[in-house]
Amino acid sequence: MSKKRDATKSKELIINNAKILFAKNGFTNSSMDSLAKMCNLNKAMIFYYYKNKQGLFEAVMIDVLDDMFKIIEVNDKKYSKPIDKLESFIKTYGKYAYEHRYFPALLLKELSSSGSVLEQQLFLNMQKLYSKFSQIIQDGQKDKSFKDANSMILYFMIIGTLNLMVTTKDLRVTASKENDIDTCANCKIEEITTYLIKKIKLLLQGEIK
């Protein structure tokens, strides 16, 4: 029993540190030597659990996306109306991205490389999130609370905005100080999601064309 517990803890340690390392350096520039030092483990131990760096990266992305999806699912069940489910989706995604800042960084790095590392696996896991969002939009169109809209475009408008607002926080703070321009440097994630929800609602209700 103790060996199983140790194995579980070791894998969690590896995954948690790998999230940080990959988010900071990307896939190509992350070394397993650095990860081993972060975990205080022998590099051979990492490869014992994960065949190679790509296998580890895949495990990291699956872990992150599954965790995100589970939280969205739990919150989604609290509501019955599509408009409330949409608001919950945006707020939950924004809160998760803000509290787990390695997540949007990992996602943006992978998407910007055209999915070169995980191509199919990444989009397979992202598909669950998109399917949930798409169903909310379809349900809203069925009950006439939403106008016709392209759910894929809306989806990327939402996650793209939230991911960029989280990952560019430091840059926006610096730009605001140096250039005296409004970069929403002091905006809290709640303000950002509220603004985004308002605009998406107006779009879905046909008030913005």
N, C-alpha and C positions, 0 to 999 in steps of 0.2 A: 504493500500500500504506500509506503513512504517513497518508493522509487517513482510511482505514478504521480504522486503529488510534486515531487521534485521536477519531474519531466514537464508537468503542466506549468509550474512556476518558471522554469527555464524558457519554455516556449513563449510565455506571456512577456517575459523580460526581453527576449529577442525581438518580438513583434513590436512592443512599445518603443524600444530604442530605434528600431528600424524605421518606424513612422517618422521620428524626429530627423534621423539621418537622411532619408530619402527626400523628405520635404525641404530640407536645407540644401542638399547638394544635387538632387535629381538622381536618376538611376545610374547613369554612366559614371558620374563622379563620386559615387558612394562606394567605399571600399569595405570589404568584409573584415579587414584588419582593424579599421576604425570602429566598426560595429562591435567586434570582439572586445576591444578596450572599453567601450561604453558599457557593455554588459558584464565586464570582468569575467569573461568566459574564454575558453580556448576556441580558436576559430574552427577547429575540427568539430566542436560541439554544435556550432551553428549549421555546418554542412551535414551533420548527423540528422538533424530535424528537417532541414531544407536542402534539397539536392544541390542547388546553385543559387546565385544571386537573383536570377529571374524567378525562380520558384519562391524565394522569400518575398520578392516584390509583389508577386501575385497573391501570396498569403496576406500581405499587408493590405492590399487594396480590397480583397474580399472581406477581410475583417472590418475595415472601415465602412464599406458600403453596406454590409449586412447590419452593422450596428446602427447606422443611420436609418436604414429601412425599418428596422424593428421599432425604433422610437417614433417614427412617422406613423407606423401602423397603429401603435398604442394610442397616440393622440387622435388619429383619424376616427377611431371608434367612439370617441366622446361626442361626435356630432352626426347629424343626419342630413342637414342641408348642404348641398354642394358649395355654396358660398362660404359657409363656415369651415368646411373641409379644406377649401382652397386657402383660406386665411391661416388655418392650422398648419398646412403644409409649408407655407412660406415662413411662418414664424419658427417652426421647428427646424427647418433647414438652416435658417439664419442663425438661430441660437446654437445649433450643433457646430456649424462652421466657425462661429466666433469662439466657442469654448474648446474646440479641437482644431486649432489653427493650422496644424500640419495637414488637415484634410483638404481644404481648398488648394493649398500649395501642391500637394501630391496630385490632385486631380488636374489642375491647370498644367503642370509640368508634363503629365502623361498625354493629355489631349493636344497640347501644343506640339508634341512629337509625332502626331498622327497615330497615336496608339502603337508606336513601334515596338514597345516591350510586351504589352498585353493585348494588343489590338482586339481580338475577339473576346477574350475573357473579361476585359474591362467593360466593354459595352454590354456583355451578357449580364453582368451584375448591375450596371447602370440601368439596364432595361427594366428592372423591377421598380426602381424609383420612377422612371418615366411612365411605366404602365399605371402606377398608382395615380400619378398626376393626370395622365390622359383620361383615366376613368372618371376622375372628378370633373373634368371639363365636359366629357360626354354626358354625364348625369345632369350637369347644369344646363346643357343644351336640350336634353329631353324634357326637363321640367320648365323650360322656357326662361330660366333665370339668367342664362348666358346666351349671347348671340353666337353665330357661327364664328369659329376662330381656329387657327392652326395651332394645335396643342404643342407641337414640337418647337415652333418658334417661341411660343409663350414660355415653355419650359426652359429653353436656353436663355431667354431674356431674364428669367428669375434667377436661375442658378449662376448664370454668368455675372449678373450684377452683384449678387451676394458674395460669390467667390472673389471677385475683383475688389470689392469694398473691404473685405477682410485682409486680403493679401497685400493691398497697397496702403494700408493704414499708415505705416511709418513714412512712406514716400509722400503721402498727402499732407501729413503733419509738417514735414520739411518744406514742401512746396508752399504751404500756407504761410509759414514764417518768413521764407526768403523772398516770396513774390507778392505777399499781401493779397492773395486771391482766395476766394471761397472754395475750398476743396472738401468741405464736409469733414474736416479734420477731427472735430470734436463730436461728431455724430455717434450716438450709441447705436448698437445693433437694433434695439427696439425702434428707434426713430427711422432707421433705414428700412426695416421690414414694414413698418406702418406706412411709410411713403410709397413703397413698392406695391403693397396691397391696394392702396387707394388708386394708384394708376392702373393696375391690372383690372380692378373692378370696373373702372370707368371704361376701359377698353372692351371688356366682356359684356358690358351693359349697352354698348353701342354709342357711348357718349364721346369716345375718341375714335376717330377713323384713320 
